[in-house]
Amino acid sequence: MDREKIIELLNQDLSGEIEAILVYMRNATVALPENCEAGHEMEEIAFDEMRHAEWLSDLIVKLGGKPSMTHRELDFGGSSAKDFVRRVVELEREAIAMYKEHIAAIDNEEVREKLQHILREEEWHLAEFEELLEELGS
């Protein structure tokens, strides 16, 4: 795969991370009065997503590209802590699917290793959010 295509895929990943950061931080703030645990969990994982965004940006620049700061229209998922956690479960599932697809497509070993690391963290995030959703009475 050529460098430009890898940069394009990494920018897609970066866009997903930016969306997650914005949704998680906003929902964490709104959820805190209703459910402190949900709010703190979303905030904590948002910091992981910020680190992912930094790693992806570094890879993009290293490959000669420019990090894209775009994202889809934000969908916060509803109005309750349970709604917010349902939404972040969806975002984590989308991220996992995208990372798996990109890992399979990219032949650059350094990029693959970093994406595999991010994927493992996303899978852990999903497990955390699914457990929280179960506690909230999904």
FITI-575710 format. One record per residue (C-alpha): y, x, z; residue in three letters. Coordinates in steps of 0.25 Angstrom, whole numbers, padded with zeros to 4 digits, always signed. Layout:
BEGIN
YXZALA ...
// end
This chain:
BEGIN
+0000+0000+0000MET +0014+0006-0003ASP +0024+0009+0007ARG +0033-0003+0003GLU +0022-0013+0005LYS +0019-0007+0018ILE +0034-0008+0022ILE +0034-0023+0017GLU +0022-0026+0026LEU +0028-0019+0038LEU +0041-0027+0036ASN +0033-0040+0037GLN +0026-0035+0050ASP +0040-0031+0055LEU +0046-0045+0051SER +0034-0051+0059GLY +0037-0043+0071GLU +0052-0046+0071ILE +0049-0061+0070GLU +0039-0059+0082ALA +0050-0052+0090ILE +0061-0062+0088LEU +0051-0074+0091VAL +0045-0068+0103TYR +0058-0064+0109MET +0065-0077+0107ARG +0053-0085+0112ASN +0051-0076+0124ALA +0065-0079+0128THR +0064-0094+0126VAL +0050-0095+0132ALA +0054-0087+0145LEU +0059-0099+0153PRO +0047-0107+0149GLU +0036-0097+0150ASN +0039-0083+0155CYS +0026-0077+0151GLU +0027-0082+0137ALA +0041-0077+0136GLY +0038-0063+0142HIS +0025-0062+0133GLU +0033-0065+0120MET +0044-0055+0124GLU +0034-0044+0128GLU +0027-0045+0114ILE +0040-0046+0107ALA +0043-0031+0112PHE +0029-0027+0105ASP +0034-0034+0092GLU +0047-0026+0093MET +0038-0013+0094ARG +0030-0018+0082HIS +0043-0020+0074ALA +0048-0006+0078GLU +0034+0000+0073TRP +0035-0008+0060LEU +0049-0004+0057SER +0045+0011+0060ASP +0034+0010+0050LEU +0043+0003+0039ILE +0053+0014+0041VAL +0043+0025+0040LYS +0038+0019+0027LEU +0052+0019+0022GLY +0055+0005+0023GLY +0065-0004+0031LYS +0061-0013+0042PRO +0064-0028+0039SER +0070-0036+0050MET +0066-0049+0044THR +0058-0060+0049HIS +0054-0074+0046ARG +0061-0086+0052GLU +0058-0086+0067LEU +0049-0097+0072ASP +0049-0097+0087PHE +0038-0107+0088GLY +0043-0118+0096GLY +0050-0121+0110SER +0040-0118+0121SER +0034-0105+0126ALA +0020-0110+0121LYS +0027-0112+0107ASP +0032-0098+0107PHE +0019-0092+0111VAL +0012-0100+0100ARG +0022-0094+0090ARG +0020-0080+0094VAL +0005-0082+0093VAL +0008-0086+0078GLU +0017-0074+0076LEU +0006-0064+0082GLU -0005-0070+0073ARG +0004-0069+0061GLU +0007-0054+0065ALA -0007-0051+0067ILE -0011-0056+0053ALA +0000-0049+0046MET -0003-0036+0053TYR -0018-0037+0049LYS -0014-0040+0035GLU -0004-0028+0034HIS -0014-0018+0041ILE -0024-0022+0031ALA -0014-0020+0019ALA -0007-0007+0023ILE -0014+0006+0021ASP -0004+0015+0028ASN -0011+0020+0041GLU +0001+0022+0050GLU +0006+0008+0046VAL -0008+0002+0048ARG -0010+0008+0062GLU +0004+0003+0067LYS +0001-0011+0062LEU -0013-0011+0068GLN -0006-0007+0081HIS +0004-0019+0080ILE -0008-0028+0076LEU -0015-0025+0089ARG -0002-0028+0097GLU +0000-0041+0089GLU -0015-0045+0092GLU -0012-0043+0107TRP +0001-0051+0106HIS -0007-0062+0100LEU -0017-0062+0111ALA -0006-0062+0122GLU +0001-0074+0115PHE -0012-0082+0113GLU -0015-0080+0128GLU -0001-0084+0132LEU -0002-0096+0123LEU -0015-0100+0130GLU -0009-0099+0143GLU +0002-0108+0138LEU -0008-0118+0134GLY -0008-0116+0119SER 
// end
